[in-house]
Amino acid sequence: MGIVWQRTQEEQGLMQGLFAELQTEVYRPLPVVNGKAPKNDFTYIDLYVPNLLPIGAGHVPFKGTTNIARTFGFKYVSGFEFWKRRATPIITGVVVPAEKKPALLEVPLDKDGHYSCS
């Protein structure tokens, strides 16, 4: 029970929320319009948590889906990998209109278990 434990106890006592529960609301993503998912200013789709998925869209988070996405013109999902206080953008899957998701999942896997369009 040294200084570190004492600091932890003091910091816990000082923490308080920035907003009251009645001042906040859950984010509601924009819907898919004409088969196109809404994108940010950099023309990416950010999907950090499941409730950011556009309404009427499906997320396919498997390796190799980027090849298929390129072939069919679907957009990738960008995410970030955090390591040593740096954020590196990574591709975490594909966002497709919900009605096209079953067709995308029917594409055969290659010998490594990845999706391929060949």
C-alpha positions in Angstrom: 0.0 0.0 0.0 2.5 2.6 -1.2 2.1 5.8 -3.0 0.8 4.2 -6.2 -2.2 2.7 -4.3 -2.9 6.0 -2.6 -2.8 7.9 -6.0 -5.2 5.4 -7.5 -7.7 5.9 -4.7 -7.4 9.7 -5.0 -7.9 9.6 -8.8 -11.0 7.4 -8.5 -12.6 9.8 -6.1 -12.0 12.8 -8.5 -13.5 11.2 -11.6 -17.0 12.3 -12.7 -18.9 12.2 -15.9 -18.8 15.0 -18.4 -22.5 14.7 -19.2 -25.6 13.5 -17.4 -27.4 10.4 -18.9 -30.3 12.6 -20.1 -27.9 14.8 -22.1 -26.6 11.9 -24.2 -28.1 9.6 -26.8 -26.9 6.6 -28.8 -25.5 7.4 -32.2 -27.8 6.4 -35.0 -26.0 5.7 -38.3 -27.2 6.9 -41.6 -29.0 4.4 -43.8 -27.8 2.8 -47.1 -29.2 4.8 -50.0 -29.4 3.3 -53.5 -27.1 0.5 -52.5 -24.3 2.8 -51.3 -23.2 3.1 -47.7 -22.5 6.6 -46.3 -18.8 7.5 -46.0 -16.8 10.0 -44.0 -15.0 13.0 -45.4 -12.0 10.8 -46.5 -14.4 8.4 -48.4 -13.9 5.6 -45.8 -16.4 3.7 -43.7 -15.3 3.7 -40.1 -16.6 0.8 -38.0 -15.1 1.0 -34.5 -18.1 -0.6 -32.8 -21.1 -2.6 -34.2 -23.6 0.2 -33.7 -21.7 2.4 -36.3 -22.8 0.0 -39.1 -25.1 1.9 -41.5 -28.7 0.9 -41.4 -29.4 -1.7 -44.1 -25.8 -2.8 -44.5 -23.9 -5.9 -43.6 -20.3 -6.3 -42.4 -18.2 -9.2 -43.6 -15.1 -9.2 -41.4 -13.1 -12.1 -43.0 -9.6 -12.2 -44.5 -9.5 -12.0 -48.3 -12.7 -10.1 -48.6 -10.8 -7.1 -49.9 -10.1 -8.9 -53.2 -13.8 -9.6 -53.7 -14.7 -6.1 -52.7 -12.4 -4.7 -55.3 -14.0 -7.0 -57.9 -17.6 -6.1 -57.1 -17.0 -2.5 -56.2 -17.8 -2.7 -52.5 -16.1 -0.4 -50.0 -13.7 -1.5 -47.3 -14.0 -0.9 -43.6 -11.2 0.9 -42.0 -10.3 0.4 -38.5 -7.2 1.1 -36.4 -4.7 -1.0 -34.6 -3.2 0.8 -31.6 0.3 -0.1 -30.6 2.9 2.0 -28.7 0.7 5.1 -28.7 0.3 5.0 -32.4 -2.8 4.3 -34.5 -2.2 2.4 -37.7 -5.1 2.2 -40.2 -6.0 -1.4 -41.1 -8.7 -3.0 -43.3 -11.1 -4.9 -41.1 -13.6 -6.2 -43.6 -16.2 -5.1 -46.2 -19.5 -3.3 -45.8 -22.1 -4.3 -48.3 -25.8 -3.7 -48.7 -27.6 -6.3 -46.5 -29.3 -8.0 -49.5 -25.9 -8.6 -51.1 -24.2 -10.1 -48.0 -25.4 -13.7 -48.6 -24.1 -13.7 -52.1 -20.7 -12.5 -50.9 -20.5 -15.2 -48.3 -21.2 -17.9 -51.0 -17.8 -17.1 -52.8 -15.6 -20.2 -52.3 -12.6 -20.2 -50.0 -9.1 -21.0 -51.2 -6.8 -23.6 -49.7 -5.7 -21.2 -46.9 -9.3 -20.5 -45.9 -9.4 -17.0 -47.4 -11.9 -15.7 -49.9 -10.6 -15.4 -53.4 -12.3 -14.3 -56.6 -10.4 -16.5 -59.0 
